[in-house]
Amino acid sequence: MAPRSCDAGHPSHAAKRRFCCHWCAAQVKATRVHQVCPVCGTAFAAKASETGRKFCSNDCYQVHHATKPQTCETCGRSFVVYRAQRFCSRACVPSAGEANPNFGKRHPGIYRHPAEARVRLSESRQGPANPNWAGGRSGVGKYRMQTWVARWGRANLGSACATCVAPRAHLHHVVARRLFPDPLMAHFRQNLVMLCAEHHGAADKAGRQAVKAGKPRDIPFSDGLPQSILDQLARDGFVLRLPRECDFSPLGNAAEQAIRPEWYDDATA
């Protein structure tokens, strides 16, 4: 195939290319076409690629199209048409039931269950009763109780740091949740305290060092913990059983479902 010249007049080695190099392409694309705005009469230069541009600005475009305003079908207000508009704003677009412009277009005469039947079908197809049930996922809602207890702490313990009285404190567990076989076991009242970000990090570090050294009494704010918990930390480095004196009121109404009988010291095997 014989080479041809590009649009800029230079010889090209590719028959299907318009330009021989990027420089020639940039020169042609940078070419301006001089036009006159039909609204204000201002002369302006448009890019060669903008062959359909007729107005110098968006204001002139709006003025030109405002000569034939459209009436909103909902509120009756006149507005400037942009493309194929029927309503002046999204608030005037009907979207519920028969007021929706697309109501009944896709499935005319489709049968709809009553509200009571829809509720009954929804309740009867939850969990394993649903034909699409795949066993669920483990870990769903893993930190839901943590969020609940954090709200309880802000409401009952206050939002000030227990060390420096700084505002916007965070909930801190005196004995970390990782030292319990079930993280929910750490959410009892004696194990909770509000600390700021600085003292929260320092308390976590000091707690790890105290547990590693076998000295649970050195854990910050450990003076309010039951003695049996301190004994387990000194002996094993973690907590397997809780005394009955642990107050799980931070869990609120969910305490009955969350607490397990095997958590306590007097649990029967």
N, C-alpha and C positions, 0 to 999 in steps of 0.2 A: 504494500500500500504506500503510495507516494506521500511524503510529508507535506503538510500545508502550513500556511502562515497563521499565526494567532491573530486575535482581534486587534492587537496593538501593532500588527505589521511585522513582527519578528518571526523568523522561520521556526516551526515547531516539528519535533520528531515523533509526536504522537497524534494520530489522525483524529482521535476523539477528545482531545483536550482543547479547551478554548484559549488557554494561555500557556506560554512556554515556561513561565516561572511565576513565583509568588509576587515578584515586584510588578510585573505587567498586570496581574490580576488586581493588585491593590490600586494601581493607577486608574484602571477602568472603574472599579467600584467606588473610588473617591470622586468620580466625575459628578458634578452638580447640574441639575436641570432647572433652569430659571422659569418660575411660574408666577402668576398673579392671583391673589386670593379673590374669589368672586364676591366676598362679603365686604371686606374693608379696603380692597384694592391694593394691599401691600404686596410688593414684589418680594419673593423669597426663593431660596435655592433648596431644592429637594434632591436627595440621592437618586442616582439613576435607577436603583432598585425600587424606589418608591414611586412607581409610575402611576399608581392610583391616587396619590395624594393631591387634594385640591385646595385645602385650606391651610393658612399659615399657622393656626393654633387651634387648640381644642375649643376655646371660647367662640371662635368664628364658626366652628363646626356646630356647636350647640345653637348659636343664633340662626344659622341656616335651617337646621331641622326644627327649630321652634316655630317656624312659620306655618307648619302643619302639625300642631300638637295633637296628642292622643288623649282620650278621656278614659280615666281609670274605671273599670267595670265595677269596682267595689265601693269607692268613696266618691266617684264622679269628678275628681280633681283633674285638671289638665296638666300634662307633663310632657317633657321632651322625649321622643321615642328613641330608644337605643336598640338597634336590631329589631326583633319581633316581640316587643313588650305589650302586655295587655293590662298590667297593673303598675301603679306609680312606685310601689315599694314592696319589699317582701312581706311587710305586715298586712298588706291588702290581698296577698295571695291566699285564697281559701285552701285549706289542707285537711279538713276533717269531714269524714262521711260523704254525703252526697254533694257537699259544697266543693269537694276536691274536683278540679277539672278532669282528672283521670279516673274518677270513680266509675266503676263498671265497664271501662273500656277493654280491659284485658280479659276479664272473666265475667261476662254478663250472665246474670242469673245464678251465680255461684251460691251454694247453700252455706249458711253460716250458723254454727251452733249457738244456742242461747248462752248467756254469761254463766249461768249455773253449770251448764254442761261443760264449758271450757275449764272452769275451775275444777270440776270433778275429774276431768281427763288429765289435767295437769298434776293433780295430787296423786292420781293412781299410776302415773308414769315417772315417778321420781326414783332415783337410785337404781337398784337392780331391776325394778319393774319396767324401766325404759328399754325398748328393744335395741337402742344404741349404746347401752351401758357397757363400758370396757373395763370395769373394775376400779375406776377412780384413780386418783393420784395420791401418793403419800406426801405428807408435808403441807397439805392445803390448810391454811389457817394456822401455821406453825407459830407465828408470833402474835396471834390474836389476843391471847391472854396477857402478853407483855404490854400491848397497847392499852388494854383495859386497866391493868395495874398501874401503868404510868399516869393515866387519867385520875385514878383514885389517889395517887400520891400527890398530884398537884392540888386536888380538892381538899385533902385531909392533912397532908404534911406541909402544905404551903409550897410556894415557888422560890423560896429563899434558900441559899446554901446553908447547911447545918454547921459549916466551919467558918465561912467568912461573911455570911448573910448577903451574898451577891444574888441579884435577881435571875430569873430564868434558869433555875437549877434543873438537873436531870435526876431521874430515879436511879439509885445505886443499890445493888445487892451486896450486903456485907459479906456473905459467903456466895461466891460466884455460882451461877446456874450450872456450869460445867462440872461442879463437884457433887451434883446430885444425879442419881440414876434417871430421874424424870425432871426436866426443867421446871415443871409446874410446882415441884416441891419447894422451890426457892421463893415463892411468892407469899410467904407468911409475914405478918406485920413486924415481928422483931427483926427481920432480915432486910428491912427497907429503910432507906434514908435518902434525903434529897441533897445533892452536891452539885456545885458548878463544874464546868468543863475541866478547869485546872485541877481542882481537888478530886474530881472523879477519876481522872487518869492516875493521880498520885495514890489514891486509895486502892485502885486495881493493882498497881505495881506492888504496893506494900503488902496487899493480901496474898499475892502469888509468892512473894518471898517468905512470908510467915508460914504459909502452908508447906512450902518446900523445906523449910528449916524445922518443921514439926513444932512450931510455937504458935498455936492458934490464938493465944491471948494477945499476940502482937498485931492481929488483924484490926485495922481501924474500925471503931464502933462495935467491937465484939463484946463489950460489956453487957449488952442487952440480949445476947444469945443464950439459949438454955445450955446448961452444963453438959448434957448428953451429946449435943452437937459438937462442942469443943473437944470432948473426949474422943469422939470418932475421928475428928480432924487430926488430933495429935497421934492417934493410933494408926489409922489407915490412910489419911490424907484425903478422904472424901466422906460423904454422909449417906448412909443407907437407910436409916430409920429416923423418924421424928418423934419427939415427945408430944403428948396430947395438949400441952400448953401452947403449942404453936397456933397463932391466931390467923386464920385464912379469910378474915373479913374483907381484905382487898379484892378477892375474887368475886364478891357480891353474890348475886343469885346463881352464878355458875359454879359456886364452890361445891355444891352437892354432886354435880356431874363430874367435876374435875378431880376431887379428892378420892384417893383409893385407900381401902382399908389396910392394904399391905404396907402402907407407908409408915405406920406407927410402930412403936416399940412393942406394944402388947398384941400385935397382930398374930393370929394363930396360923400355924403352918398348914 
